[in-house]
Amino acid sequence: MCIIHYSFKKAVYKLYIAFFEFSCYNHNVVEGEKMLEKLKINKKLLRELDYSIIIICLIIAFFGALNIYSATHLKVGIAVFKSQLVWITLGLIVTYLMLAIDYSLIENYADIIYWFGVILLFLNDTIFKSTVNGAGSWLKIGSVTIGQPSELAKVGLILMIAKKVDQMEGDINNLKNLSTLALYAGIPMVLIVIQPDMGMTMVCFFIVLGMLFIAGLNPKIIAGGFSAIFVAIIGIWNSPLMQPHWKERLISFVNPESDELGVGLQVVQSKIGIGSGGFAGKGFLKGTQVAGGFVPESHTDFIFAVVGEEWGFIGAVFLLVLYGILMYKFINIARDSKDRFGTMVSVGVASMFLFSILQNMGMTIGLVPVSGITLPFMSYGGSALTTAFMSVALVLNVGMRKKKINF
């Protein structure tokens, strides 16, 4: 607890200093202009930027927007489609701002980002809670829905774990280091479980798992962790800790047809839609499962069902290839990073994307339980899309600064 207390105090102190400096800039026009100048990215740095990653992300995002339009146009016209385009634009702005700041400076403020995310999660769990589909993961103040704090918390978690691993000397498997990492990983995960949002908790778990595995975590500890989770699920199965909709989804996963009009509806209808798409799909705006509204949440969690039905096997493979290229490039940047922090950040983002992609696609075809995890850049949602762009920007930041550049 002393470690947590010290980290929180340090984050507050850094926030105070940053606010003080910002206030000084605001009262000095010259300094304010200098501040804006710092947001310009040097041309030599831009030469090191992997533009293909940005292009791939935009292709996926616009492909996602088309499928979102297909899933929603009969009900709300062009409104949701336009909203997604606005979020894509905002995501590009966030990407630029993240690229303009050296990631080594971002490391200095990892504590602030982490604790800010934790505080938002706490407020979401206690005061400003809004429940959607059994999960109170939406921060709502009055009648205004702000977004999902857990999305920002994911980024904060990646930065914090990366920073702590970077600071640790020697083996991370010793009790002190492992306990510290588990504590920082556990705080946001517990707050997300309380919402309750098991899908996002799983994402955070696999983010940390991927990062620690690359950092040298003993495989026996990993095996022990999975065993503990399995035993815990069995232990709480009939207790109040097991949320009813978690249990229903697990039962539905084992036998979706047992409740085709209830919990199993999404998976059954999704599989019908994907199967009917065949090799080349039915064509854009011609999906009968989508048009008929048979697949609930087809513009968010089940967007892959739209792809499978309207674009067929070809569309699904096209999307998988794009994701595969992204993963390959993320891994290369992680490998070539000039420092451990950059490597850990890149691995964290890659782990987040990889698990989200496999989990989302897997649940639409019934291979894994339904969890409410969105498909990166494809699913509708401002919080998730902005976080995806922000995360990719972190990896690009590491890649464009992998070697010293003389200005």
Backbone torsions as a table, in degrees:
resi	resn	phi	psi	omega
1	MET	NA	-30.2	178.0
2	CYS	-62.8	-38.9	179.4
3	ILE	-62.7	-45.1	-179.7
4	ILE	-64.1	-43.7	-179.4
5	HIS	-61.5	-43.6	179.9
6	TYR	-65.0	-43.3	-179.9
7	SER	-62.8	-42.0	-179.5
8	PHE	-65.7	-43.0	178.9
9	LYS	-62.4	-40.8	179.9
10	LYS	-64.9	-39.0	178.5
11	ALA	-64.0	-43.0	178.5
12	VAL	-63.1	-41.1	179.7
13	TYR	-63.3	-44.4	179.4
14	LYS	-64.2	-38.3	178.3
15	LEU	-64.4	-39.5	178.7
16	TYR	-63.7	-45.4	179.6
17	ILE	-62.5	-44.0	-179.8
18	ALA	-62.8	-41.3	179.4
19	PHE	-66.0	-39.9	179.2
20	PHE	-63.1	-44.9	179.9
21	GLU	-65.2	-39.5	179.4
22	PHE	-64.4	-39.8	178.3
23	SER	-62.9	-40.4	178.8
24	CYS	-63.4	-40.7	179.0
25	TYR	-62.8	-40.5	-177.9
26	ASN	-65.4	-24.5	-178.8
27	HIS	-96.8	6.3	-179.2
28	ASN	-137.8	108.7	-175.0
29	VAL	-60.7	-41.8	-178.4
30	VAL	-62.9	-47.2	179.6
31	GLU	-65.7	-34.2	177.8
32	GLY	-62.7	-39.7	177.6
33	GLU	-66.2	-36.8	177.4
34	LYS	-64.1	-37.2	179.3
35	MET	-63.4	-43.0	177.4
36	LEU	-65.2	-34.9	179.1
37	GLU	-61.7	-34.1	-179.0
38	LYS	-67.0	-20.5	-179.9
39	LEU	-82.6	-4.0	175.5
40	LYS	-83.1	133.7	-179.2
41	ILE	-91.6	127.1	-179.3
42	ASN	-60.5	142.1	-177.2
43	LYS	-60.5	-34.5	179.5
44	LYS	-66.0	-35.7	176.6
45	LEU	-68.6	-38.8	-179.2
46	LEU	-63.1	-27.5	177.7
47	ARG	-67.5	-24.6	-179.6
48	GLU	-88.3	-6.7	-177.5
49	LEU	-74.5	132.9	177.7
50	ASP	-84.9	91.0	-176.7
51	TYR	-65.6	-23.9	-178.7
52	SER	-62.8	-31.4	178.0
53	ILE	-65.4	-44.3	178.7
54	ILE	-63.1	-42.4	-179.8
55	ILE	-62.0	-44.4	179.6
56	ILE	-62.4	-43.6	179.1
57	CYS	-61.4	-40.2	179.2
58	LEU	-68.9	-38.6	177.2
59	ILE	-60.5	-46.5	179.2
60	ILE	-63.2	-43.4	-177.3
61	ALA	-63.3	-43.9	179.8
62	PHE	-72.8	-33.3	173.6
63	PHE	-63.1	-40.9	176.6
64	GLY	-62.5	-42.1	-179.9
65	ALA	-61.8	-38.7	177.5
66	LEU	-62.4	-43.1	-179.9
67	ASN	-70.6	-32.4	175.0
68	ILE	-64.4	-42.3	177.6
69	TYR	-61.0	-43.4	179.9
70	SER	-61.4	-37.1	-176.8
71	ALA	-78.8	-17.9	-172.2
72	THR	-123.7	-12.9	-169.7
73	HIS	-63.9	-30.1	-179.6
74	LEU	-71.9	-23.2	-178.2
75	LYS	-97.0	-45.1	-173.6
76	VAL	-124.9	9.9	179.5
77	GLY	69.1	-130.9	-174.2
78	ILE	-97.3	-0.4	-171.9
79	ALA	-58.7	-51.0	-177.7
80	VAL	-66.6	-39.0	177.5
81	PHE	-59.9	-47.1	178.9
82	LYS	-62.8	-40.0	178.8
83	SER	-61.5	-41.4	179.2
84	GLN	-65.4	-37.3	177.4
85	LEU	-63.9	-37.1	176.6
86	VAL	-63.0	-43.0	179.6
87	TRP	-66.4	-35.0	176.3
88	ILE	-63.3	-43.4	177.7
89	THR	-61.0	-45.6	177.9
90	LEU	-61.9	-38.1	178.6
91	GLY	-61.8	-38.4	177.8
92	LEU	-66.9	-37.4	177.2
93	ILE	-64.7	-44.5	177.7
94	VAL	-61.2	-40.1	178.7
95	THR	-59.4	-46.8	179.7
96	TYR	-60.8	-46.5	-178.6
97	LEU	-62.0	-38.8	179.3
98	MET	-68.7	-33.6	179.5
99	LEU	-72.8	-28.8	-176.7
100	ALA	-71.6	-21.0	-178.3
101	ILE	-102.0	123.6	178.0
102	ASP	-56.2	132.0	-175.6
103	TYR	-64.2	-19.7	175.8
104	SER	-68.7	-29.5	174.6
105	LEU	-74.7	-36.0	176.8
106	ILE	-61.6	-35.9	177.8
107	GLU	-58.9	-37.6	-179.7
108	ASN	-63.2	-27.5	-177.7
109	TYR	-106.9	16.9	178.7
110	ALA	-60.4	-36.6	179.8
111	ASP	-61.1	-44.3	-178.4
112	ILE	-62.9	-47.4	-178.6
113	ILE	-62.5	-42.9	-179.7
114	TYR	-62.0	-52.1	-176.3
115	TRP	-70.6	-30.0	175.2
116	PHE	-62.8	-43.2	177.0
117	GLY	-63.3	-40.8	179.1
118	VAL	-63.7	-43.6	179.6
119	ILE	-62.5	-42.7	177.8
120	LEU	-62.2	-39.7	177.5
121	LEU	-62.9	-42.2	179.4
122	PHE	-62.8	-45.1	178.5
123	LEU	-63.4	-37.7	178.7
124	ASN	-64.8	-36.5	-178.6
125	ASP	-77.3	-24.3	-171.0
126	THR	-111.1	-40.9	-171.7
127	ILE	-117.5	-54.0	-171.3
128	PHE	-104.7	60.1	-174.8
129	LYS	-98.2	134.9	176.4
130	SER	-132.4	120.8	-174.7
131	THR	-94.0	129.8	176.2
132	VAL	-132.5	123.5	179.6
133	ASN	53.4	40.5	175.1
134	GLY	87.6	-7.8	-178.8
135	ALA	-117.4	126.8	178.9
136	GLY	-91.4	55.3	-173.6
137	SER	-94.6	3.1	-177.2
138	TRP	-102.9	128.1	177.9
139	LEU	-83.8	119.0	-176.3
140	LYS	-129.2	123.2	177.2
141	ILE	-111.8	110.5	-174.8
142	GLY	67.2	-124.2	178.5
143	SER	-99.3	2.8	-176.6
144	VAL	-100.9	122.2	175.9
145	THR	-88.7	118.4	-175.5
146	ILE	-80.4	-42.7	-176.7
147	GLY	148.9	-165.9	-179.9
148	GLN	-104.9	108.3	178.6
149	PRO	-59.3	-27.3	-178.6
150	SER	-64.1	-25.4	177.8
151	GLU	-66.8	-46.2	176.3
152	LEU	-66.6	-36.5	-179.3
153	ALA	-61.4	-32.4	177.3
154	LYS	-60.9	-45.5	179.7
155	VAL	-65.0	-44.4	178.1
156	GLY	-60.4	-38.7	178.9
157	LEU	-64.2	-44.4	178.6
158	ILE	-59.7	-47.6	-178.2
159	LEU	-64.6	-41.0	-176.8
160	MET	-69.4	-46.2	179.0
161	ILE	-63.6	-41.0	178.3
162	ALA	-61.0	-42.2	-179.7
163	LYS	-66.0	-44.3	-178.5
164	LYS	-66.3	-40.9	177.1
165	VAL	-63.3	-40.2	179.1
166	ASP	-63.1	-35.4	-177.7
167	GLN	-79.8	-20.9	-175.4
168	MET	-77.2	134.1	177.7
169	GLU	-99.1	133.1	177.2
170	GLY	82.5	-152.8	-172.3
171	ASP	-74.6	131.1	177.9
172	ILE	-78.7	-7.4	-176.2
173	ASN	-81.7	-7.9	178.0
174	ASN	-70.9	157.1	-170.4
175	LEU	-58.2	-41.4	-177.6
176	LYS	-64.1	-51.3	-178.7
177	ASN	-64.4	-43.1	-178.4
178	LEU	-65.4	-38.8	179.0
179	SER	-65.6	-41.0	179.1
180	THR	-62.2	-46.5	-179.9
181	LEU	-64.8	-41.2	179.7
182	ALA	-64.0	-36.3	-179.5
183	LEU	-66.4	-48.0	180.0
184	TYR	-66.2	-34.8	177.9
185	ALA	-72.7	-35.5	-174.1
186	GLY	-72.2	-34.3	-175.5
187	ILE	-58.1	-57.0	179.3
188	PRO	-66.0	-33.3	-178.5
189	MET	-66.1	-40.2	177.8
190	VAL	-64.3	-42.9	179.5
191	LEU	-64.6	-32.2	178.0
192	ILE	-74.9	-37.2	176.7
193	VAL	-61.2	-38.1	-178.8
194	ILE	-62.6	-26.1	-173.2
195	GLN	-56.8	-42.8	-6.2
196	PRO	-97.5	134.3	179.5
197	ASP	-133.5	87.1	-176.4
198	MET	-67.8	-32.1	179.7
199	GLY	-60.6	-49.1	179.6
200	MET	-67.0	-33.8	176.4
201	THR	-61.8	-41.5	178.3
202	MET	-63.6	-40.4	177.8
203	VAL	-59.7	-48.5	179.9
204	CYS	-61.3	-40.5	179.6
205	PHE	-60.3	-46.4	-177.5
206	PHE	-75.4	-24.3	171.3
207	ILE	-61.2	-52.2	-178.5
208	VAL	-64.7	-41.7	180.0
209	LEU	-59.4	-46.4	179.7
210	GLY	-62.7	-42.4	-179.3
211	MET	-65.6	-44.9	-177.4
212	LEU	-72.1	-31.2	177.0
213	PHE	-62.9	-46.2	178.4
214	ILE	-67.6	-30.4	179.5
215	ALA	-75.2	-8.8	176.0
216	GLY	110.3	21.0	179.5
217	LEU	-64.3	134.9	-179.3
218	ASN	-61.3	127.1	179.4
219	PRO	-56.7	-29.2	178.8
220	LYS	-65.5	-35.3	177.7
221	ILE	-67.8	-39.3	177.9
222	ILE	-62.4	-46.5	179.0
223	ALA	-61.2	-40.2	178.3
224	GLY	-64.1	-37.4	178.9
225	GLY	-64.6	-44.2	178.4
226	PHE	-65.0	-38.7	178.2
227	SER	-62.9	-40.8	179.7
228	ALA	-64.0	-39.6	178.9
229	ILE	-64.6	-43.1	179.6
230	PHE	-62.0	-45.0	179.0
231	VAL	-64.4	-39.1	-179.8
232	ALA	-63.4	-41.2	179.1
233	ILE	-61.6	-43.7	178.2
234	ILE	-63.8	-40.2	-177.1
235	GLY	-65.9	-35.0	-176.0
236	ILE	-100.9	5.8	-173.5
237	TRP	-53.1	-45.0	-178.4
238	ASN	-105.2	18.1	-179.9
239	SER	-102.2	165.3	178.2
240	PRO	-61.7	-18.9	-179.7
241	LEU	-68.2	-27.3	178.8
242	MET	-81.9	108.9	-179.4
243	GLN	-64.1	138.6	-178.2
244	PRO	-53.8	-42.1	-177.1
245	HIS	-72.7	-23.0	173.2
246	TRP	-66.5	-48.0	-178.4
247	LYS	-62.5	-42.7	-179.6
248	GLU	-61.7	-39.2	-179.4
249	ARG	-69.0	-37.2	178.7
250	LEU	-67.7	-42.4	178.1
251	ILE	-64.9	-41.6	179.2
252	SER	-64.5	-33.8	178.6
253	PHE	-63.1	-42.2	-180.0
254	VAL	-66.7	-38.5	-179.0
255	ASN	-146.7	80.8	-177.4
256	PRO	-58.9	-34.1	-176.1
257	GLU	-71.0	-11.1	-178.6
258	SER	-68.3	-21.8	179.7
259	ASP	-146.6	67.4	-173.8
260	GLU	-65.8	-23.5	-179.4
261	LEU	-99.1	-0.1	-179.2
262	GLY	-117.8	-116.3	-176.3
263	VAL	-63.5	-34.5	-176.9
264	GLY	-82.0	-0.7	-175.3
265	LEU	-57.4	-49.7	-176.1
266	GLN	-58.4	-49.4	-176.1
267	VAL	-66.6	-45.6	-179.2
268	VAL	-60.6	-48.8	-179.1
269	GLN	-68.4	-34.2	177.5
270	SER	-63.9	-44.5	179.5
271	LYS	-64.7	-37.0	177.1
272	ILE	-63.3	-45.3	-179.7
273	GLY	-62.9	-47.9	-179.3
274	ILE	-63.9	-42.4	179.9
275	GLY	-64.4	-36.2	-178.5
276	SER	-74.4	-14.9	-180.0
277	GLY	-70.6	-25.6	178.3
278	GLY	61.7	-147.1	-175.1
279	PHE	-78.2	-46.8	-174.4
280	ALA	-109.5	-2.1	178.3
281	GLY	82.9	169.1	-179.3
282	LYS	-84.4	-15.2	-179.0
283	GLY	109.0	152.6	-179.0
284	PHE	-59.6	130.1	-179.8
285	LEU	70.2	13.5	-177.7
286	LYS	-114.3	11.9	179.4
287	GLY	-75.8	117.4	-177.7
288	THR	-73.0	-35.7	177.9
289	GLN	-65.2	-41.1	179.9
290	VAL	-70.5	-50.2	-177.6
291	ALA	-61.4	-35.1	-179.0
292	GLY	-80.1	-6.0	179.4
293	GLY	71.5	23.1	-177.7
294	PHE	-76.3	-21.4	179.7
295	VAL	-105.3	102.3	178.8
296	PRO	-62.2	146.6	178.7
297	GLU	58.3	34.7	-177.0
298	SER	-69.1	-17.0	179.0
299	HIS	-93.1	-6.9	-179.5
300	THR	-119.8	-96.1	-174.9
301	ASP	-63.6	-33.1	-174.6
302	PHE	-108.4	34.8	179.2
303	ILE	-64.3	-27.8	-179.8
304	PHE	-66.2	-26.2	176.5
305	ALA	-65.2	-35.2	177.1
306	VAL	-66.0	-43.9	178.9
307	VAL	-59.7	-48.1	-177.9
308	GLY	-62.6	-39.3	-177.6
309	GLU	-75.9	-44.4	-173.3
310	GLU	-90.2	-25.9	-177.2
311	TRP	-114.6	-8.2	174.6
312	GLY	66.1	-161.7	-179.5
313	PHE	-60.4	-38.0	-179.7
314	ILE	-61.7	-45.7	179.6
315	GLY	-64.4	-40.3	179.5
316	ALA	-64.7	-43.7	179.1
317	VAL	-66.0	-40.8	177.3
318	PHE	-55.5	-46.2	179.9
319	LEU	-66.4	-42.4	179.4
320	LEU	-63.3	-39.1	178.5
321	VAL	-63.0	-43.6	178.7
322	LEU	-61.8	-44.8	177.4
323	TYR	-63.4	-39.3	179.4
324	GLY	-62.4	-41.2	177.6
325	ILE	-63.3	-41.9	177.4
326	LEU	-59.0	-47.4	-179.7
327	MET	-60.3	-43.2	179.7
328	TYR	-60.0	-43.8	-178.9
329	LYS	-70.1	-37.7	177.3
330	PHE	-60.9	-44.0	-179.0
331	ILE	-64.8	-41.0	178.2
332	ASN	-62.5	-41.6	178.5
333	ILE	-65.6	-40.3	177.6
334	ALA	-61.5	-41.2	-178.9
335	ARG	-68.3	-36.9	-175.0
336	ASP	-92.3	1.7	-177.7
337	SER	-58.7	147.0	-178.0
338	LYS	-78.1	-13.3	-179.5
339	ASP	-147.1	169.4	-176.2
340	ARG	-67.8	-36.7	-179.9
341	PHE	-60.8	-46.0	179.1
342	GLY	-61.1	-40.8	177.7
343	THR	-61.8	-46.6	-178.1
344	MET	-64.7	-40.3	178.4
345	VAL	-62.2	-46.7	-179.1
346	SER	-63.0	-41.2	178.2
347	VAL	-65.8	-40.0	178.7
348	GLY	-61.2	-44.6	178.8
349	VAL	-66.1	-43.2	178.6
350	ALA	-61.1	-41.3	178.9
351	SER	-63.9	-41.7	179.5
352	MET	-61.4	-47.4	-179.6
353	PHE	-66.2	-45.7	-175.9
354	LEU	-61.0	-48.0	-179.2
355	PHE	-66.2	-42.1	-179.1
356	SER	-61.5	-41.9	-179.7
357	ILE	-65.0	-50.5	-177.9
358	LEU	-64.8	-42.0	-179.2
359	GLN	-66.2	-45.7	-177.8
360	ASN	-65.0	-49.8	-179.8
361	MET	-65.2	-37.8	-179.7
362	GLY	-62.6	-39.4	-177.1
363	MET	-73.8	-27.9	-179.9
364	THR	-72.1	-21.7	178.0
365	ILE	-110.8	10.6	172.7
366	GLY	80.2	16.8	179.9
367	LEU	-83.2	-26.7	179.0
368	VAL	-136.4	160.1	-179.6
369	PRO	-63.2	150.8	175.8
370	VAL	-66.2	132.8	-174.8
371	SER	-133.2	-9.5	179.9
372	GLY	82.0	15.3	178.2
373	ILE	-83.0	131.3	-178.3
374	THR	-81.5	160.6	177.4
375	LEU	-92.4	118.6	-174.2
376	PRO	-50.9	128.3	178.2
377	PHE	70.1	-12.7	-177.3
378	MET	-98.2	-47.2	-175.3
379	SER	-70.1	151.3	176.5
380	TYR	-73.7	141.2	176.3
381	GLY	147.5	124.7	-177.6
382	GLY	-68.2	-44.0	-177.6
383	SER	-61.9	-48.8	-177.8
384	ALA	-65.6	-41.2	-178.1
385	LEU	-68.1	-43.3	178.6
386	THR	-62.9	-41.7	178.2
387	THR	-63.6	-38.9	179.1
388	ALA	-62.5	-46.4	177.9
389	PHE	-63.9	-41.7	179.9
390	MET	-61.7	-42.1	-179.1
391	SER	-66.6	-43.6	177.6
392	VAL	-62.9	-38.5	178.6
393	ALA	-61.3	-36.4	177.3
394	LEU	-61.9	-43.7	179.2
395	VAL	-66.4	-43.4	177.3
396	LEU	-60.8	-38.4	178.2
397	ASN	-59.6	-44.7	178.0
398	VAL	-64.1	-42.9	-177.4
399	GLY	-66.4	-39.2	-176.9
400	MET	-79.0	-9.9	179.0
401	ARG	-119.8	29.7	-177.3
402	LYS	-75.5	-14.3	176.6
403	LYS	-137.6	155.6	-177.7
404	LYS	-70.2	132.3	179.7
405	ILE	-117.5	127.6	177.9
406	ASN	-85.8	116.2	-177.7
407	PHE	-85.6	NA	NA
